[in-house]
Amino acid sequence: MAARVYNRSLVAVLTPVQRARVHRVEALIRVAAPVLDLVLFAGEQLSRVAGRNRIDPEPPRRAMGPASSRTPIGGPPERAA
């Protein structure tokens, strides 16, 4: 029986071309990050001005008669068979 090797890498080694591509993509992300942060900040401020993040509370439901006459949420009243 052959001996097992436990110190192998879990992923393949990158080739020089792949390593160069990774560095280019990471550099592009580093350059674009401040611009994207600015876009997110502007969008957040715009949504606050527009009032998009404010949700009005739902009015309380009132029972009109016995408990079986209540309507389920999102559907018509249940009918007794």
PDB file with SEQRES, HELIX, SHEET and CRYST1 records, atoms N, CA, C and O in Angstrom:
SEQRES   1 A   81  MET ALA ALA ARG VAL TYR ASN ARG SER LEU VAL ALA VAL          
SEQRES   2 A   81  LEU THR PRO VAL GLN ARG ALA ARG VAL HIS ARG VAL GLU          
SEQRES   3 A   81  ALA LEU ILE ARG VAL ALA ALA PRO VAL LEU ASP LEU VAL          
SEQRES   4 A   81  LEU PHE ALA GLY GLU GLN LEU SER ARG VAL ALA GLY ARG          
SEQRES   5 A   81  ASN ARG ILE ASP PRO GLU PRO PRO ARG ARG ALA MET GLY          
SEQRES   6 A   81  PRO ALA SER SER ARG THR PRO ILE GLY GLY PRO PRO GLU          
SEQRES   7 A   81  ARG ALA ALA                                                  
HELIX    1 AA1 PRO A   16  ALA A   50  1                                  35    
HELIX    2 AA2 ALA A   67  SER A   69  5                                   3    
CRYST1    1.000    1.000    1.000  90.00  90.00  90.00 P 1           1          
ATOM      1  N   MET A   1       0.840  -1.179   0.000  1.00  0.00           N  
ATOM      2  CA  MET A   1       0.000   0.000   0.000  1.00  0.00           C  
ATOM      3  C   MET A   1       0.889   1.248   0.000  1.00  0.00           C  
ATOM      4  O   MET A   1       1.872   1.325   0.737  1.00  0.00           O  
ATOM      5  N   ALA A   2       0.526   2.216  -0.836  1.00  0.00           N  
ATOM      6  CA  ALA A   2       1.321   3.439  -0.971  1.00  0.00           C  
ATOM      7  C   ALA A   2       1.010   4.399   0.172  1.00  0.00           C  
ATOM      8  O   ALA A   2      -0.116   4.447   0.667  1.00  0.00           O  
ATOM      9  N   ALA A   3       1.999   5.145   0.575  1.00  0.00           N  
ATOM     10  CA  ALA A   3       1.815   6.136   1.641  1.00  0.00           C  
ATOM     11  C   ALA A   3       1.032   7.323   1.103  1.00  0.00           C  
ATOM     12  O   ALA A   3       1.212   7.727  -0.046  1.00  0.00           O  
ATOM     13  N   ARG A   4       0.165   7.877   1.937  1.00  0.00           N  
ATOM     14  CA  ARG A   4      -0.618   9.047   1.546  1.00  0.00           C  
ATOM     15  C   ARG A   4       0.155  10.324   1.824  1.00  0.00           C  
ATOM     16  O   ARG A   4       0.910  10.418   2.792  1.00  0.00           O  
ATOM     17  N   VAL A   5      -0.049  11.304   0.957  1.00  0.00           N  
ATOM     18  CA  VAL A   5       0.591  12.601   1.151  1.00  0.00           C  
ATOM     19  C   VAL A   5      -0.487  13.576   1.600  1.00  0.00           C  
ATOM     20  O   VAL A   5      -1.457  13.807   0.878  1.00  0.00           O  
ATOM     21  N   TYR A   6      -0.323  14.146   2.784  1.00  0.00           N  
ATOM     22  CA  TYR A   6      -1.349  15.023   3.349  1.00  0.00           C  
ATOM     23  C   TYR A   6      -1.009  16.505   3.223  1.00  0.00           C  
ATOM     24  O   TYR A   6      -1.837  17.351   3.563  1.00  0.00           O  
ATOM     25  N   ASN A   7       0.154  16.831   2.756  1.00  0.00           N  
ATOM     26  CA  ASN A   7       0.531  18.239   2.688  1.00  0.00           C  
ATOM     27  C   ASN A   7       0.394  18.808   1.286  1.00  0.00           C  
ATOM     28  O   ASN A   7       1.060  19.791   0.960  1.00  0.00           O  
ATOM     29  N   ARG A   8      -0.440  18.226   0.458  1.00  0.00           N  
ATOM     30  CA  ARG A   8      -0.677  18.759  -0.882  1.00  0.00           C  
ATOM     31  C   ARG A   8      -1.584  19.978  -0.812  1.00  0.00           C  
ATOM     32  O   ARG A   8      -2.392  20.124   0.105  1.00  0.00           O  
ATOM     33  N   SER A   9      -1.431  20.838  -1.794  1.00  0.00           N  
ATOM     34  CA  SER A   9      -2.283  22.025  -1.888  1.00  0.00           C  
ATOM     35  C   SER A   9      -3.699  21.605  -2.262  1.00  0.00           C  
ATOM     36  O   SER A   9      -3.883  20.664  -3.034  1.00  0.00           O  
ATOM     37  N   LEU A  10      -4.702  22.297  -1.721  1.00  0.00           N  
ATOM     38  CA  LEU A  10      -6.096  21.975  -1.998  1.00  0.00           C  
ATOM     39  C   LEU A  10      -6.558  22.515  -3.348  1.00  0.00           C  
ATOM     40  O   LEU A  10      -7.567  22.059  -3.888  1.00  0.00           O  
ATOM     41  N   VAL A  11      -5.825  23.483  -3.894  1.00  0.00           N  
ATOM     42  CA  VAL A  11      -6.168  24.049  -5.206  1.00  0.00           C  
ATOM     43  C   VAL A  11      -4.953  23.962  -6.119  1.00  0.00           C  
ATOM     44  O   VAL A  11      -3.821  23.821  -5.657  1.00  0.00           O  
ATOM     45  N   ALA A  12      -5.201  24.048  -7.403  1.00  0.00           N  
ATOM     46  CA  ALA A  12      -4.112  23.976  -8.373  1.00  0.00           C  
ATOM     47  C   ALA A  12      -3.272  25.250  -8.319  1.00  0.00           C  
ATOM     48  O   ALA A  12      -3.765  26.315  -7.948  1.00  0.00           O  
ATOM     49  N   VAL A  13      -2.031  25.130  -8.682  1.00  0.00           N  
ATOM     50  CA  VAL A  13      -1.121  26.278  -8.728  1.00  0.00           C  
ATOM     51  C   VAL A  13      -1.461  27.100  -9.962  1.00  0.00           C  
ATOM     52  O   VAL A  13      -1.649  26.552 -11.048  1.00  0.00           O  
ATOM     53  N   LEU A  14      -1.539  28.428  -9.791  1.00  0.00           N  
ATOM     54  CA  LEU A  14      -1.850  29.304 -10.921  1.00  0.00           C  
ATOM     55  C   LEU A  14      -0.651  29.427 -11.856  1.00  0.00           C  
ATOM     56  O   LEU A  14       0.501  29.481 -11.427  1.00  0.00           O  
ATOM     57  N   THR A  15      -0.961  29.468 -13.131  1.00  0.00           N  
ATOM     58  CA  THR A  15       0.086  29.700 -14.119  1.00  0.00           C  
ATOM     59  C   THR A  15       0.445  31.183 -14.109  1.00  0.00           C  
ATOM     60  O   THR A  15      -0.322  31.987 -13.580  1.00  0.00           O  
ATOM     61  N   PRO A  16       1.573  31.566 -14.671  1.00  0.00           N  
ATOM     62  CA  PRO A  16       1.927  32.996 -14.707  1.00  0.00           C  
ATOM     63  C   PRO A  16       0.891  33.853 -15.425  1.00  0.00           C  
ATOM     64  O   PRO A  16       0.666  34.995 -15.025  1.00  0.00           O  
ATOM     65  N   VAL A  17       0.255  33.332 -16.475  1.00  0.00           N  
ATOM     66  CA  VAL A  17      -0.778  34.086 -17.190  1.00  0.00           C  
ATOM     67  C   VAL A  17      -1.996  34.292 -16.282  1.00  0.00           C  
ATOM     68  O   VAL A  17      -2.567  35.381 -16.237  1.00  0.00           O  
ATOM     69  N   GLN A  18      -2.384  33.238 -15.563  1.00  0.00           N  
ATOM     70  CA  GLN A  18      -3.530  33.359 -14.654  1.00  0.00           C  
ATOM     71  C   GLN A  18      -3.217  34.317 -13.509  1.00  0.00           C  
ATOM     72  O   GLN A  18      -4.072  35.106 -13.108  1.00  0.00           O  
ATOM     73  N   ARG A  19      -1.996  34.252 -12.983  1.00  0.00           N  
ATOM     74  CA  ARG A  19      -1.603  35.143 -11.896  1.00  0.00           C  
ATOM     75  C   ARG A  19      -1.629  36.595 -12.360  1.00  0.00           C  
ATOM     76  O   ARG A  19      -2.060  37.475 -11.614  1.00  0.00           O  
ATOM     77  N   ALA A  20      -1.172  36.856 -13.586  1.00  0.00           N  
ATOM     78  CA  ALA A  20      -1.192  38.222 -14.130  1.00  0.00           C  
ATOM     79  C   ALA A  20      -2.629  38.707 -14.293  1.00  0.00           C  
ATOM     80  O   ALA A  20      -2.930  39.867 -14.011  1.00  0.00           O  
ATOM     81  N   ARG A  21      -3.520  37.819 -14.752  1.00  0.00           N  
ATOM     82  CA  ARG A  21      -4.929  38.194 -14.919  1.00  0.00           C  
ATOM     83  C   ARG A  21      -5.558  38.526 -13.564  1.00  0.00           C  
ATOM     84  O   ARG A  21      -6.322  39.486 -13.457  1.00  0.00           O  
ATOM     85  N   VAL A  22      -5.244  37.743 -12.532  1.00  0.00           N  
ATOM     86  CA  VAL A  22      -5.773  38.012 -11.185  1.00  0.00           C  
ATOM     87  C   VAL A  22      -5.305  39.384 -10.709  1.00  0.00           C  
ATOM     88  O   VAL A  22      -6.092  40.152 -10.156  1.00  0.00           O  
ATOM     89  N   HIS A  23      -4.044  39.690 -10.920  1.00  0.00           N  
ATOM     90  CA  HIS A  23      -3.509  40.996 -10.488  1.00  0.00           C  
ATOM     91  C   HIS A  23      -4.170  42.148 -11.245  1.00  0.00           C  
ATOM     92  O   HIS A  23      -4.441  43.196 -10.658  1.00  0.00           O  
ATOM     93  N   ARG A  24      -4.431  41.966 -12.540  1.00  0.00           N  
ATOM     94  CA  ARG A  24      -5.102  43.021 -13.316  1.00  0.00           C  
ATOM     95  C   ARG A  24      -6.521  43.248 -12.819  1.00  0.00           C  
ATOM     96  O   ARG A  24      -6.949  44.393 -12.673  1.00  0.00           O  
ATOM     97  N   VAL A  25      -7.260  42.164 -12.556  1.00  0.00           N  
ATOM     98  CA  VAL A  25      -8.644  42.297 -12.083  1.00  0.00           C  
ATOM     99  C   VAL A  25      -8.667  42.956 -10.707  1.00  0.00           C  
ATOM    100  O   VAL A  25      -9.492  43.833 -10.452  1.00  0.00           O  
ATOM    101  N   GLU A  26      -7.761  42.536  -9.817  1.00  0.00           N  
ATOM    102  CA  GLU A  26      -7.718  43.150  -8.486  1.00  0.00           C  
ATOM    103  C   GLU A  26      -7.354  44.630  -8.563  1.00  0.00           C  
ATOM    104  O   GLU A  26      -7.885  45.434  -7.796  1.00  0.00           O  
ATOM    105  N   ALA A  27      -6.459  45.001  -9.471  1.00  0.00           N  
ATOM    106  CA  ALA A  27      -6.096  46.415  -9.649  1.00  0.00           C  
ATOM    107  C   ALA A  27      -7.285  47.207 -10.173  1.00  0.00           C  
ATOM    108  O   ALA A  27      -7.514  48.338  -9.745  1.00  0.00           O  
ATOM    109  N   LEU A  28      -8.038  46.627 -11.090  1.00  0.00           N  
ATOM    110  CA  LEU A  28      -9.235  47.288 -11.612  1.00  0.00           C  
ATOM    111  C   LEU A  28     -10.273  47.508 -10.510  1.00  0.00           C  
ATOM    112  O   LEU A  28     -10.913  48.558 -10.452  1.00  0.00           O  
ATOM    113  N   ILE A  29     -10.434  46.517  -9.642  1.00  0.00           N  
ATOM    114  CA  ILE A  29     -11.375  46.654  -8.525  1.00  0.00           C  
ATOM    115  C   ILE A  29     -10.907  47.752  -7.574  1.00  0.00           C  
ATOM    116  O   ILE A  29     -11.716  48.546  -7.095  1.00  0.00           O  
ATOM    117  N   ARG A  30      -9.581  47.800  -7.296  1.00  0.00           N  
ATOM    118  CA  ARG A  30      -9.060  48.845  -6.414  1.00  0.00           C  
ATOM    119  C   ARG A  30      -9.286  50.242  -6.983  1.00  0.00           C  
ATOM    120  O   ARG A  30      -9.564  51.177  -6.232  1.00  0.00           O  
ATOM    121  N   VAL A  31      -9.169  50.392  -8.307  1.00  0.00           N  
ATOM    122  CA  VAL A  31      -9.391  51.692  -8.947  1.00  0.00           C  
ATOM    123  C   VAL A  31     -10.872  52.045  -8.950  1.00  0.00           C  
ATOM    124  O   VAL A  31     -11.225  53.206  -8.747  1.00  0.00           O  
ATOM    125  N   ALA A  32     -11.747  51.062  -9.176  1.00  0.00           N  
ATOM    126  CA  ALA A  32     -13.180  51.324  -9.293  1.00  0.00           C  
ATOM    127  C   ALA A  32     -13.873  51.451  -7.936  1.00  0.00           C  
ATOM    128  O   ALA A  32     -14.978  51.991  -7.875  1.00  0.00           O  
ATOM    129  N   ALA A  33     -13.274  50.980  -6.862  1.00  0.00           N  
ATOM    130  CA  ALA A  33     -13.931  50.966  -5.550  1.00  0.00           C  
ATOM    131  C   ALA A  33     -14.386  52.353  -5.076  1.00  0.00           C  
ATOM    132  O   ALA A  33     -15.526  52.470  -4.625  1.00  0.00           O  
ATOM    133  N   PRO A  34     -13.572  53.400  -5.150  1.00  0.00           N  
ATOM    134  CA  PRO A  34     -14.054  54.712  -4.702  1.00  0.00           C  
ATOM    135  C   PRO A  34     -15.245  55.223  -5.518  1.00  0.00           C  
ATOM    136  O   PRO A  34     -16.161  55.836  -4.970  1.00  0.00           O  
ATOM    137  N   VAL A  35     -15.226  54.970  -6.815  1.00  0.00           N  
ATOM    138  CA  VAL A  35     -16.337  55.404  -7.664  1.00  0.00           C  
ATOM    139  C   VAL A  35     -17.609  54.651  -7.287  1.00  0.00           C  
ATOM    140  O   VAL A  35     -18.684  55.246  -7.208  1.00  0.00           O  
ATOM    141  N   LEU A  36     -17.492  53.357  -7.057  1.00  0.00           N  
ATOM    142  CA  LEU A  36     -18.666  52.565  -6.666  1.00  0.00           C  
ATOM    143  C   LEU A  36     -19.179  52.980  -5.294  1.00  0.00           C  
ATOM    144  O   LEU A  36     -20.389  53.012  -5.069  1.00  0.00           O  
ATOM    145  N   ASP A  37     -18.258  53.302  -4.363  1.00  0.00           N  
ATOM    146  CA  ASP A  37     -18.682  53.808  -3.054  1.00  0.00           C  
ATOM    147  C   ASP A  37     -19.464  55.110  -3.196  1.00  0.00           C  
ATOM    148  O   ASP A  37     -20.461  55.321  -2.506  1.00  0.00           O  
ATOM    149  N   LEU A  38     -19.010  55.969  -4.084  1.00  0.00           N  
ATOM    150  CA  LEU A  38     -19.705  57.236  -4.325  1.00  0.00           C  
ATOM    151  C   LEU A  38     -21.089  57.002  -4.916  1.00  0.00           C  
ATOM    152  O   LEU A  38     -22.043  57.683  -4.541  1.00  0.00           O  
ATOM    153  N   VAL A  39     -21.209  56.054  -5.831  1.00  0.00           N  
ATOM    154  CA  VAL A  39     -22.513  55.727  -6.422  1.00  0.00           C  
ATOM    155  C   VAL A  39     -23.460  55.199  -5.349  1.00  0.00           C  
ATOM    156  O   VAL A  39     -24.627  55.587  -5.312  1.00  0.00           O  
ATOM    157  N   LEU A  40     -22.966  54.313  -4.470  1.00  0.00           N  
ATOM    158  CA  LEU A  40     -23.809  53.791  -3.394  1.00  0.00           C  
ATOM    159  C   LEU A  40     -24.243  54.897  -2.434  1.00  0.00           C  
ATOM    160  O   LEU A  40     -25.398  54.930  -2.007  1.00  0.00           O  
ATOM    161  N   PHE A  41     -23.322  55.804  -2.093  1.00  0.00           N  
ATOM    162  CA  PHE A  41     -23.653  56.907  -1.200  1.00  0.00           C  
ATOM    163  C   PHE A  41     -24.711  57.816  -1.825  1.00  0.00           C  
ATOM    164  O   PHE A  41     -25.666  58.212  -1.157  1.00  0.00           O  
ATOM    165  N   ALA A  42     -24.541  58.146  -3.104  1.00  0.00           N  
ATOM    166  CA  ALA A  42     -25.509  59.010  -3.783  1.00  0.00           C  
ATOM    167  C   ALA A  42     -26.874  58.331  -3.863  1.00  0.00           C  
ATOM    168  O   ALA A  42     -27.899  58.988  -3.684  1.00  0.00           O  
ATOM    169  N   GLY A  43     -26.901  57.032  -4.130  1.00  0.00           N  
ATOM    170  CA  GLY A  43     -28.168  56.312  -4.187  1.00  0.00           C  
ATOM    171  C   GLY A  43     -28.867  56.276  -2.844  1.00  0.00           C  
ATOM    172  O   GLY A  43     -30.091  56.391  -2.774  1.00  0.00           O  
ATOM    173  N   GLU A  44     -28.098  56.115  -1.774  1.00  0.00           N  
ATOM    174  CA  GLU A  44     -28.690  56.114  -0.434  1.00  0.00           C  
ATOM    175  C   GLU A  44     -29.288  57.479  -0.104  1.00  0.00           C  
ATOM    176  O   GLU A  44     -30.391  57.566   0.438  1.00  0.00           O  
ATOM    177  N   GLN A  45     -28.556  58.540  -0.433  1.00  0.00           N  
ATOM    178  CA  GLN A  45     -29.070  59.890  -0.162  1.00  0.00           C  
ATOM    179  C   GLN A  45     -30.313  60.183  -0.996  1.00  0.00           C  
ATOM    180  O   GLN A  45     -31.258  60.799  -0.504  1.00  0.00           O  
ATOM    181  N   LEU A  46     -30.318  59.752  -2.234  1.00  0.00           N  
ATOM    182  CA  LEU A  46     -31.467  59.963  -3.106  1.00  0.00           C  
ATOM    183  C   LEU A  46     -32.694  59.210  -2.589  1.00  0.00           C  
ATOM    184  O   LEU A  46     -33.810  59.727  -2.629  1.00  0.00           O  
ATOM    185  N   SER A  47     -32.475  57.980  -2.101  1.00  0.00           N  
ATOM    186  CA  SER A  47     -33.614  57.214  -1.592  1.00  0.00           C  
ATOM    187  C   SER A  47     -34.175  57.843  -0.317  1.00  0.00           C  
ATOM    188  O   SER A  47     -35.377  57.764  -0.064  1.00  0.00           O  
ATOM    189  N   ARG A  48     -33.315  58.463   0.481  1.00  0.00           N  
ATOM    190  CA  ARG A  48     -33.817  59.141   1.691  1.00  0.00           C  
ATOM    191  C   ARG A  48     -34.631  60.372   1.321  1.00  0.00           C  
ATOM    192  O   ARG A  48     -35.653  60.656   1.946  1.00  0.00           O  
ATOM    193  N   VAL A  49     -34.179  61.102   0.306  1.00  0.00           N  
ATOM    194  CA  VAL A  49     -34.911  62.289  -0.132  1.00  0.00           C  
ATOM    195  C   VAL A  49     -36.258  61.878  -0.725  1.00  0.00           C  
ATOM    196  O   VAL A  49     -37.273  62.535  -0.495  1.00  0.00           O  
ATOM    197  N   ALA A  50     -36.257  60.797  -1.481  1.00  0.00           N  
ATOM    198  CA  ALA A  50     -37.495  60.333  -2.121  1.00  0.00           C  
ATOM    199  C   ALA A  50     -38.417  59.645  -1.134  1.00  0.00           C  
ATOM    200  O   ALA A  50     -39.590  59.440  -1.446  1.00  0.00           O  
ATOM    201  N   GLY A  51     -37.929  59.276   0.059  1.00  0.00           N  
ATOM    202  CA  GLY A  51     -38.768  58.628   1.060  1.00  0.00           C  
ATOM    203  C   GLY A  51     -39.053  57.177   0.753  1.00  0.00           C  
ATOM    204  O   GLY A  51     -40.066  56.638   1.200  1.00  0.00           O  
ATOM    205  N   ARG A  52     -38.181  56.534   0.000  1.00  0.00           N  
ATOM    206  CA  ARG A  52     -38.412  55.141  -0.395  1.00  0.00           C  
ATOM    207  C   ARG A  52     -38.238  54.172   0.759  1.00  0.00           C  
ATOM    208  O   ARG A  52     -38.828  53.091   0.739  1.00  0.00           O  
ATOM    209  N   ASN A  53     -37.452  54.522   1.761  1.00  0.00           N  
ATOM    210  CA  ASN A  53     -37.194  53.589   2.848  1.00  0.00           C  
ATOM    211  C   ASN A  53     -38.200  53.722   3.985  1.00  0.00           C  
ATOM    212  O   ASN A  53     -38.051  53.083   5.026  1.00  0.00           O  
ATOM    213  N   ARG A  54     -39.218  54.546   3.788  1.00  0.00           N  
ATOM    214  CA  ARG A  54     -40.221  54.721   4.830  1.00  0.00           C  
ATOM    215  C   ARG A  54     -41.465  53.939   4.453  1.00  0.00           C  
ATOM    216  O   ARG A  54     -42.099  54.234   3.440  1.00  0.00           O  
ATOM    217  N   ILE A  55     -41.820  52.951   5.249  1.00  0.00           N  
ATOM    218  CA  ILE A  55     -42.986  52.116   4.987  1.00  0.00           C  
ATOM    219  C   ILE A  55     -44.048  52.443   6.029  1.00  0.00           C  
ATOM    220  O   ILE A  55     -43.787  52.389   7.231  1.00  0.00           O  
ATOM    221  N   ASP A  56     -45.243  52.781   5.563  1.00  0.00           N  
ATOM    222  CA  ASP A  56     -46.322  53.078   6.496  1.00  0.00           C  
ATOM    223  C   ASP A  56     -46.777  51.800   7.175  1.00  0.00           C  
ATOM    224  O   ASP A  56     -46.851  50.751   6.535  1.00  0.00           O  
ATOM    225  N   PRO A  57     -47.083  51.873   8.468  1.00  0.00           N  
ATOM    226  CA  PRO A  57     -47.529  50.665   9.164  1.00  0.00           C  
ATOM    227  C   PRO A  57     -48.906  50.232   8.680  1.00  0.00           C  
ATOM    228  O   PRO A  57     -49.738  51.056   8.300  1.00  0.00           O  
ATOM    229  N   GLU A  58     -49.125  48.935   8.702  1.00  0.00           N  
ATOM    230  CA  GLU A  58     -50.414  48.397   8.296  1.00  0.00           C  
ATOM    231  C   GLU A  58     -51.414  48.635   9.436  1.00  0.00           C  
ATOM    232  O   GLU A  58     -51.075  48.430  10.601  1.00  0.00           O  
ATOM    233  N   PRO A  59     -52.638  49.062   9.113  1.00  0.00           N  
ATOM    234  CA  PRO A  59     -53.613  49.298  10.180  1.00  0.00           C  
ATOM    235  C   PRO A  59     -53.988  47.977  10.861  1.00  0.00           C  
ATOM    236  O   PRO A  59     -53.928  46.916  10.239  1.00  0.00           O  
ATOM    237  N   PRO A  60     -54.373  48.046  12.135  1.00  0.00           N  
ATOM    238  CA  PRO A  60     -54.729  46.807  12.835  1.00  0.00           C  
ATOM    239  C   PRO A  60     -55.994  46.188  12.237  1.00  0.00           C  
ATOM    240  O   PRO A  60     -56.878  46.893  11.750  1.00  0.00           O  
ATOM    241  N   ARG A  61     -56.059  44.867  12.283  1.00  0.00           N  
ATOM    242  CA  ARG A  61     -57.231  44.161  11.765  1.00  0.00           C  
ATOM    243  C   ARG A  61     -58.258  44.050  12.887  1.00  0.00           C  
ATOM    244  O   ARG A  61     -57.902  43.805  14.039  1.00  0.00           O  
ATOM    245  N   ARG A  62     -59.495  44.224  12.555  1.00  0.00           N  
ATOM    246  CA  ARG A  62     -60.568  44.119  13.548  1.00  0.00           C  
ATOM    247  C   ARG A  62     -61.438  42.921  13.226  1.00  0.00           C  
ATOM    248  O   ARG A  62     -61.775  42.661  12.071  1.00  0.00           O  
ATOM    249  N   ALA A  63     -61.791  42.200  14.272  1.00  0.00           N  
ATOM    250  CA  ALA A  63     -62.678  41.052  14.098  1.00  0.00           C  
ATOM    251  C   ALA A  63     -64.118  41.560  14.080  1.00  0.00           C  
ATOM    252  O   ALA A  63     -64.530  42.325  14.953  1.00  0.00           O  
ATOM    253  N   MET A  64     -64.863  41.132  13.089  1.00  0.00           N  
ATOM    254  CA  MET A  64     -66.257  41.550  12.984  1.00  0.00           C  
ATOM    255  C   MET A  64     -67.132  40.306  13.160  1.00  0.00           C  
ATOM    256  O   MET A  64     -67.612  39.729  12.184  1.00  0.00           O  
ATOM    257  N   GLY A  65     -67.324  39.916  14.372  1.00  0.00           N  
ATOM    258  CA  GLY A  65     -68.130  38.732  14.649  1.00  0.00           C  
ATOM    259  C   GLY A  65     -67.260  37.624  15.205  1.00  0.00           C  
ATOM    260  O   GLY A  65     -66.221  37.889  15.810  1.00  0.00           O  
ATOM    261  N   PRO A  66     -67.681  36.369  15.001  1.00  0.00           N  
ATOM    262  CA  PRO A  66     -66.903  35.254  15.545  1.00  0.00           C  
ATOM    263  C   PRO A  66     -65.527  35.167  14.874  1.00  0.00           C  
ATOM    264  O   PRO A  66     -65.304  35.724  13.799  1.00  0.00           O  
ATOM    265  N   ALA A  67     -64.627  34.465  15.529  1.00  0.00           N  
ATOM    266  CA  ALA A  67     -63.248  34.362  15.049  1.00  0.00           C  
ATOM    267  C   ALA A  67     -63.169  33.692  13.682  1.00  0.00           C  
ATOM    268  O   ALA A  67     -62.215  33.927  12.941  1.00  0.00           O  
ATOM    269  N   SER A  68     -64.157  32.859  13.331  1.00  0.00           N  
ATOM    270  CA  SER A  68     -64.109  32.167  12.048  1.00  0.00           C  
ATOM    271  C   SER A  68     -64.409  33.101  10.877  1.00  0.00           C  
ATOM    272  O   SER A  68     -64.163  32.732   9.729  1.00  0.00           O  
ATOM    273  N   SER A  69     -64.932  34.297  11.136  1.00  0.00           N  
ATOM    274  CA  SER A  69     -65.252  35.209  10.044  1.00  0.00           C  
ATOM    275  C   SER A  69     -64.067  36.092   9.649  1.00  0.00           C  
ATOM    276  O   SER A  69     -64.183  36.924   8.749  1.00  0.00           O  
ATOM    277  N   ARG A  70     -62.944  35.912  10.314  1.00  0.00           N  
ATOM    278  CA  ARG A  70     -61.760  36.689   9.948  1.00  0.00           C  
ATOM    279  C   ARG A  70     -61.222  36.228   8.612  1.00  0.00           C  
ATOM    280  O   ARG A  70     -61.319  35.054   8.256  1.00  0.00           O  
ATOM    281  N   THR A  71     -60.656  37.168   7.881  1.00  0.00           N  
ATOM    282  CA  THR A  71     -60.071  36.809   6.588  1.00  0.00           C  
ATOM    283  C   THR A  71     -58.606  36.452   6.799  1.00  0.00           C  
ATOM    284  O   THR A  71     -57.905  37.114   7.564  1.00  0.00           O  
ATOM    285  N   PRO A  72     -58.147  35.411   6.124  1.00  0.00           N  
ATOM    286  CA  PRO A  72     -56.712  35.112   6.224  1.00  0.00           C  
ATOM    287  C   PRO A  72     -55.937  36.183   5.490  1.00  0.00           C  
ATOM    288  O   PRO A  72     -56.456  36.835   4.584  1.00  0.00           O  
ATOM    289  N   ILE A  73     -54.689  36.357   5.888  1.00  0.00           N  
ATOM    290  CA  ILE A  73     -53.868  37.386   5.256  1.00  0.00           C  
ATOM    291  C   ILE A  73     -53.668  37.038   3.791  1.00  0.00           C  
ATOM    292  O   ILE A  73     -53.222  35.940   3.459  1.00  0.00           O  
ATOM    293  N   GLY A  74     -53.999  37.977   2.922  1.00  0.00           N  
ATOM    294  CA  GLY A  74     -53.788  37.809   1.495  1.00  0.00           C  
ATOM    295  C   GLY A  74     -54.837  36.974   0.783  1.00  0.00           C  
ATOM    296  O   GLY A  74     -54.618  36.579  -0.363  1.00  0.00           O  
ATOM    297  N   GLY A  75     -55.951  36.693   1.406  1.00  0.00           N  
ATOM    298  CA  GLY A  75     -56.934  35.868   0.712  1.00  0.00           C  
ATOM    299  C   GLY A  75     -58.353  36.259   1.054  1.00  0.00           C  
ATOM    300  O   GLY A  75     -58.568  37.074   1.951  1.00  0.00           O  
ATOM    301  N   PRO A  76     -59.328  35.696   0.359  1.00  0.00           N  
ATOM    302  CA  PRO A  76     -60.727  36.001   0.634  1.00  0.00           C  
ATOM    303  C   PRO A  76     -61.170  35.338   1.928  1.00  0.00           C  
ATOM    304  O   PRO A  76     -60.476  34.459   2.440  1.00  0.00           O  
ATOM    305  N   PRO A  77     -62.326  35.750   2.469  1.00  0.00           N  
ATOM    306  CA  PRO A  77     -62.803  35.119   3.693  1.00  0.00           C  
ATOM    307  C   PRO A  77     -63.049  33.616   3.474  1.00  0.00           C  
ATOM    308  O   PRO A  77     -63.492  33.180   2.411  1.00  0.00           O  
ATOM    309  N   GLU A  78     -62.744  32.857   4.517  1.00  0.00           N  
ATOM    310  CA  GLU A  78     -62.998  31.421   4.436  1.00  0.00           C  
ATOM    311  C   GLU A  78     -64.485  31.170   4.599  1.00  0.00           C  
ATOM    312  O   GLU A  78     -65.145  31.819   5.410  1.00  0.00           O  
ATOM    313  N   ARG A  79     -65.013  30.226   3.827  1.00  0.00           N  
ATOM    314  CA  ARG A  79     -66.443  29.902   3.895  1.00  0.00           C  
ATOM    315  C   ARG A  79     -66.627  28.566   4.563  1.00  0.00           C  
ATOM    316  O   ARG A  79     -65.877  27.622   4.316  1.00  0.00           O  
ATOM    317  N   ALA A  80     -67.625  28.493   5.405  1.00  0.00           N  
ATOM    318  CA  ALA A  80     -67.951  27.233   6.082  1.00  0.00           C  
ATOM    319  C   ALA A  80     -68.649  26.323   5.081  1.00  0.00           C  
ATOM    320  O   ALA A  80     -69.541  26.757   4.352  1.00  0.00           O  
ATOM    321  N   ALA A  81     -68.240  25.061   5.049  1.00  0.00           N  
ATOM    322  CA  ALA A  81     -68.844  24.104   4.097  1.00  0.00           C  
ATOM    323  C   ALA A  81     -70.094  23.494   4.625  1.00  0.00           C  
ATOM    324  O   ALA A  81     -70.715  22.675   3.948  1.00  0.00           O  
TER     325      ALA A  81                                                      
END                                                                             
